[in-house]
Amino acid sequence: MIVIGIDEAGRGSLIGPMIVAGVAIDDKYLEVLKRYGVKDSKKLTRKKREELFNLITFYSKAVMSVKVFPEEIDKENLNKLTYVSIIKILSALSVLKPSIVTIDKVGNMREVEEFVKGLNVKANIVHNADVYFTECSSASIIAKVIRDRYIESLKTFYGDFGSGYPGDERTIEWVKKVYSSSPSPPPIIRRTWKILQDIAPNYYIEKW
């Protein structure tokens, strides 16, 4: 029986993309992944996530991710972008004829729920699915590792801006430094994040 798990990484980040990831796994391997330590990516070290990333891709029938970049996030509702990304992943992975679809819920997800109904599968669309379901934990690890790797690639060009999250002091100090030297914001910054009103007011724009 094939199960699909879907989760995201980077929704609340000030810098860089959001990554939505989906994995399709034969359910006989879920317990194997759990024994190896697959769980919510936020509870794992970066080294452990990297190790599990390779394990998950090995045992999965398919893995897919969608990148949602800052310029898209500044023009559209973040939940809407999340739902569109999830439906893209489900559209692609549904060729494997899954029996169960598990999604970490954000917002009301009516569009996603309607799409899943058409697949004629059992649906687990719940908050904290990445904590309770191994297939969703697997997707959370895939999304987080892909985002981490992408963030590291950005740093080779833009310098070390920390994690990219507004709660990271390194991220805030980097934005302040860039703001003091450049009137134009780098394209990796989400300009509709309200924290910019305080630290870089000329970078901030209202949501379209």
Buried (B, 14 or more C-beta within 10 A) or exposed (E): EBBBBBBBBBBEBBBBBBBBBBBBBEBEBBEEBEEEBBBBBEEBEEEBBBBBBEBBBEBBBBBBBBBBBBEBBBEBEBBEBBBBBBBBBBEBBBEBEBEBBBBBBBEEBEBBBEBBEEBEBEBBBBEEBBBBBBBBBBBBBBBBBBBBEBBEEBBEEBEEBBBBBBEBEEBBEBBEEBBEEEEEBBEBBBBBBEBBEEBBEEBBBEEE
